[in-house]
Amino acid sequence: MSFIESLSPRSLRAPESGIVEVVNYARGREGLIPLWVGEGDLPTPDFIARPAADALLRGETFYTWQRGIPELRAALSRYYARRFGAALPDEHFYVVGSGMQAIKLAIEALVSPGDDMVYLTPAWPNFAAAAGLSGANPVAVPLVFAGGRWQVDLDRVEAAITPKTRVLFVNTPSNPTGWTATREDLANLLAIARRHGLWIMADEIYALYHYAGGRAPSFLDVMEEGDKVVFVNSFSKNWSMTGWRVGWIVAPPEIGQVLENLIQYSTSGVPQFLQQGAIVALDEGDAFVQANIDKATTNRDVFCDALIATNRVETLKPDGALYAFLKIDGVTDSRLAALDIVDRTNVGLAPGTAFGPGGELFMRACFLRDPGQVAEAADRLARYIAAR
């Protein structure tokens, strides 16, 4: 028996990332413009990195609070009061090792093997993979694409719910589509969850990247006390902290001990020195976040305008998040197209096949980068499309 054959069937079900496949294919090429992964090109700013480095050097290297240090949980409470107008005491917040871990732990808390988890697609692939690894059944409900824009079909959502359904996962603004739920959408989704006794897992990591101005609508705007909603989030996108692997969960205090136990048996907590930087990000990082939002807004316009002008790309400027999701005329296999595009243009895109049902004909580009690079990438892609 080979080593692979002796592994657990559950581990073997973990899918290879369709995004990483393209990254590994072309990583390190000279002149490459990488728009394939969901991060900007700026390192974490010094005003955030310095407090973490100082805490490391002064010896904050021991075991720490598994729910997060009290100062960071208090900073999260202040952040939600300022950004969301929500009065959430510190005990609602749980610091974890990335937004990905927030999702995985929430899944472990909310479902049992064999349960269904309904989610909207196209979607960031890690949610469905994490659900599957926990023994749950991810049930995809495709968004409706028409006229270059995405919308949720509430009847489709409700039709996907069965007696086995336990969770409705909603990512808004959406990676990869940019779909941004309206307040009415959220109220209707919440009503469906209430009717069927479901938990909502809300991934609102891109809430501040909302191009109509201000933050995007949130379930916090429509929920009431007693609603079963858990929020998963991360420091990655707002503050250029993707490599830090620090995130958080917002959940009812009643389930706090369960979440603490799950943290204990996975990572046993987030390094305290990293949490010191996260506090500063929350309390002092608004200007940096706004600069990222301004850059994303400009780049979204430049990139989308150039490709829409070819008259061979079906898309509209996204309402939120950091991505253009492009349907290019003649592309029938986005995986092969992504490999061809990086060979011919030296621009790295993520194939829509990586994002599940509804994404097969699309390509995703992250536009939170240097404006000159984004404009150059748009020009290269426009020339590639014109030559097809």
Secondary structure by P-SEA (a helix, b strand, c coil): cccccccccccccccccaaaaaaaaccccccccccccccccccccaaaaaaaaaaaaacccccccccccaaaaaaaaaaaaaccccccccccbbbcccaaaaaaaaaaacccccbbbbbbccccaaaaaaaaaacbbbbbbbccccccbbbbcaaaaaaaccccccbbbbbcccccccccccaaaaaaaaaaaaaabbbbbccccccccccccccccccccccccccbbbbbccccccccccccccbbbbccccaaaaaaaaaaaccccccaaaaaaaaaaaaccaaaaaaaaaaaaaaaaaaaaaaaaacccccccccccccccccccccccaaaaaaaaaacccbbbbbccccccccccbbbbbccccaaaaaaaaaaaaaaaaac
